[in-house]
Amino acid sequence: MKFRVERDVLADAVAWAARSLPARPPVPVLAGLMIDASGKSGGSLVLSSFDYEVSARVETAADISEPGVALVSGRLLADIARSLPARPVEIATDGAKVVVTCGSSRFTLLTLPVEDYPTLPEMPGASGSLRGDAFAAAVAQVAVAAGRDDTLPVLTGVRLEIEAEKITMAATDRYRLAVRDLAWTPEQAGLSAIALVPARTLSDTAKALASADKVTVALASGTTGIGGTGEGLVGFEGAGRRTTSRLLDGEFPKYRSLLPAESASVATVETAGLVESVRRVALVAERNTPIRLSFSGGEVTLEAGTGDEAQASESLDSTLTGDDISIAFNPTYLLDGLGALDTAYAELRFTASTRPAVLAGKDAADAKAGDDYRYLLMPVRLSG
């Protein structure tokens, strides 16, 4: 095997393929990254990785002079590719080794047995598509609420609900819930599907495909009926890059019933100003200590710390419709929700100080809040 490729092209391709490599591979070959310069993909260079859960594959242009295939340490190759000078890179096999040459830099890598490497899963049939930037923005808004506790795997996923020309994404860790609706182009009319995708995989993939004009979403058969999850497979493809992931199994919480139908109070605050205020006041809040927001008249007062502790307070303008209310939140969770809004103003809807609040975005103080993104946040009960 011998081929020549531009340094930036190689670095980007290796970074994509190496992103799903396991930190502690159960068998040594799963730490490998497959370099396929066999010419089977129309003369393109194909780099891929697979850990039995997630696969990543990328095709890129290269000048292949001697076709071949090799398996090398993916993380090592990624580190090398990232550090090479901005010159063309030549990669060639030399017996049981792979030699990487770039200018005066030369690296020799040991190969792993290609015959022991598992076959990548086939990409499922396309279900529909959407723009990469819209996909990335929506996933970022929702994935922030997904759980990080692997002992509750169903909460570490993002639920995708597909109904005709709309996708609804939802994630929750029991303390907050994020829901995002967005339009897409289905491959067939009347398509209905549900899938629970690992949030970390979905987030990394969406971010990497943000610049793609078109991202294809593909669900394997068995996931295209309402309630279908489990052994299914989801795939994403765009700009010559492809990834597949096994779906999570389990019963996702019935989240729609958590979203209140009515509100006793509705407050509007400038998003950027509220974010800065929360950050400042939270400086005195110890770990997991809540921050209190008191809405009254034309302002909201933020407070943290009590008694002999360090204390902070700050007020800023807001508008309030309905009853005055004082409510406390985990500041990190509140900032996550505010950070997910892409609008100038935040609308906070309350039913009671002990009931969940809902954040939504609005472009102007007197505009109607959008319903395409909702972030529900559980309050913290204050003692005394």
ChimeraX attribute file (.defattr): number of C-alpha atoms within 10 A of each C-alpha:
attribute: neighborCount
match mode: 1-to-1
recipient: residues
	/A:1	18
	/A:2	19
	/A:3	18
	/A:4	20
	/A:5	20
	/A:6	16
	/A:7	20
	/A:8	17
	/A:9	15
	/A:10	23
	/A:11	19
	/A:12	16
	/A:13	23
	/A:14	28
	/A:15	20
	/A:16	24
	/A:17	28
	/A:18	27
	/A:19	18
	/A:20	23
	/A:21	22
	/A:22	18
	/A:23	9
	/A:24	9
	/A:25	12
	/A:26	10
	/A:27	10
	/A:28	13
	/A:29	23
	/A:30	24
	/A:31	26
	/A:32	28
	/A:33	30
	/A:34	27
	/A:35	22
	/A:36	20
	/A:37	24
	/A:38	19
	/A:39	15
	/A:40	11
	/A:41	12
	/A:42	9
	/A:43	16
	/A:44	18
	/A:45	26
	/A:46	25
	/A:47	27
	/A:48	27
	/A:49	31
	/A:50	28
	/A:51	21
	/A:52	14
	/A:53	13
	/A:54	23
	/A:55	25
	/A:56	27
	/A:57	23
	/A:58	23
	/A:59	20
	/A:60	18
	/A:61	15
	/A:62	19
	/A:63	15
	/A:64	21
	/A:65	12
	/A:66	13
	/A:67	16
	/A:68	16
	/A:69	17
	/A:70	23
	/A:71	27
	/A:72	21
	/A:73	20
	/A:74	26
	/A:75	20
	/A:76	15
	/A:77	21
	/A:78	21
	/A:79	13
	/A:80	15
	/A:81	22
	/A:82	17
	/A:83	11
	/A:84	19
	/A:85	14
	/A:86	12
	/A:87	13
	/A:88	16
	/A:89	23
	/A:90	20
	/A:91	20
	/A:92	21
	/A:93	20
	/A:94	14
	/A:95	9
	/A:96	11
	/A:97	16
	/A:98	20
	/A:99	16
	/A:100	20
	/A:101	18
	/A:102	20
	/A:103	12
	/A:104	6
	/A:105	10
	/A:106	14
	/A:107	12
	/A:108	14
	/A:109	17
	/A:110	15
	/A:111	20
	/A:112	21
	/A:113	13
	/A:114	16
	/A:115	9
	/A:116	12
	/A:117	20
	/A:118	13
	/A:119	11
	/A:120	17
	/A:121	18
	/A:122	11
	/A:123	20
	/A:124	17
	/A:125	15
	/A:126	18
	/A:127	21
	/A:128	19
	/A:129	21
	/A:130	18
	/A:131	19
	/A:132	22
	/A:133	18
	/A:134	18
	/A:135	23
	/A:136	21
	/A:137	16
	/A:138	21
	/A:139	23
	/A:140	18
	/A:141	26
	/A:142	26
	/A:143	26
	/A:144	24
	/A:145	29
	/A:146	25
	/A:147	23
	/A:148	15
	/A:149	11
	/A:150	9
	/A:151	9
	/A:152	12
	/A:153	14
	/A:154	25
	/A:155	26
	/A:156	24
	/A:157	29
	/A:158	33
	/A:159	28
	/A:160	18
	/A:161	19
	/A:162	25
	/A:163	18
	/A:164	18
	/A:165	17
	/A:166	16
	/A:167	21
	/A:168	19
	/A:169	24
	/A:170	29
	/A:171	31
	/A:172	27
	/A:173	19
	/A:174	14
	/A:175	16
	/A:176	23
	/A:177	26
	/A:178	26
	/A:179	26
	/A:180	19
	/A:181	18
	/A:182	15
	/A:183	18
	/A:184	19
	/A:185	16
	/A:186	22
	/A:187	17
	/A:188	12
	/A:189	10
	/A:190	11
	/A:191	16
	/A:192	19
	/A:193	22
	/A:194	22
	/A:195	29
	/A:196	30
	/A:197	24
	/A:198	22
	/A:199	25
	/A:200	17
	/A:201	17
	/A:202	23
	/A:203	22
	/A:204	16
	/A:205	24
	/A:206	25
	/A:207	16
	/A:208	17
	/A:209	24
	/A:210	19
	/A:211	16
	/A:212	19
	/A:213	14
	/A:214	18
	/A:215	25
	/A:216	22
	/A:217	22
	/A:218	20
	/A:219	24
	/A:220	19
	/A:221	15
	/A:222	17
	/A:223	21
	/A:224	18
	/A:225	14
	/A:226	14
	/A:227	14
	/A:228	16
	/A:229	22
	/A:230	15
	/A:231	13
	/A:232	21
	/A:233	26
	/A:234	25
	/A:235	25
	/A:236	23
	/A:237	25
	/A:238	22
	/A:239	17
	/A:240	13
	/A:241	23
	/A:242	22
	/A:243	26
	/A:244	27
	/A:245	25
	/A:246	22
	/A:247	25
	/A:248	24
	/A:249	17
	/A:250	13
	/A:251	11
	/A:252	17
	/A:253	16
	/A:254	7
	/A:255	14
	/A:256	10
	/A:257	8
	/A:258	11
	/A:259	15
	/A:260	15
	/A:261	7
	/A:262	9
	/A:263	16
	/A:264	13
	/A:265	18
	/A:266	21
	/A:267	24
	/A:268	27
	/A:269	24
	/A:270	21
	/A:271	20
	/A:272	15
	/A:273	13
	/A:274	21
	/A:275	18
	/A:276	12
	/A:277	18
	/A:278	22
	/A:279	13
	/A:280	16
	/A:281	20
	/A:282	25
	/A:283	14
	/A:284	19
	/A:285	21
	/A:286	12
	/A:287	10
	/A:288	11
	/A:289	18
	/A:290	23
	/A:291	26
	/A:292	25
	/A:293	20
	/A:294	15
	/A:295	25
	/A:296	18
	/A:297	13
	/A:298	14
	/A:299	17
	/A:300	25
	/A:301	17
	/A:302	24
	/A:303	23
	/A:304	25
	/A:305	20
	/A:306	11
	/A:307	6
	/A:308	6
	/A:309	11
	/A:310	12
	/A:311	15
	/A:312	17
	/A:313	18
	/A:314	14
	/A:315	15
	/A:316	14
	/A:317	15
	/A:318	21
	/A:319	18
	/A:320	21
	/A:321	16
	/A:322	13
	/A:323	16
	/A:324	15
	/A:325	19
	/A:326	16
	/A:327	22
	/A:328	22
	/A:329	22
	/A:330	20
	/A:331	23
	/A:332	17
	/A:333	16
	/A:334	22
	/A:335	16
	/A:336	16
	/A:337	26
	/A:338	23
	/A:339	16
	/A:340	22
	/A:341	20
	/A:342	16
	/A:343	18
	/A:344	15
	/A:345	25
	/A:346	26
	/A:347	24
	/A:348	20
	/A:349	22
	/A:350	24
	/A:351	18
	/A:352	16
	/A:353	15
	/A:354	15
	/A:355	15
	/A:356	23
	/A:357	24
	/A:358	23
	/A:359	24
	/A:360	25
	/A:361	28
	/A:362	22
	/A:363	15
	/A:364	14
	/A:365	17
	/A:366	10
	/A:367	10
	/A:368	12
	/A:369	21
	/A:370	13
	/A:371	12
	/A:372	14
	/A:373	23
	/A:374	24
	/A:375	29
	/A:376	24
	/A:377	23
	/A:378	20
	/A:379	22
	/A:380	20
	/A:381	13
	/A:382	13
	/A:383	4
	/A:384	3
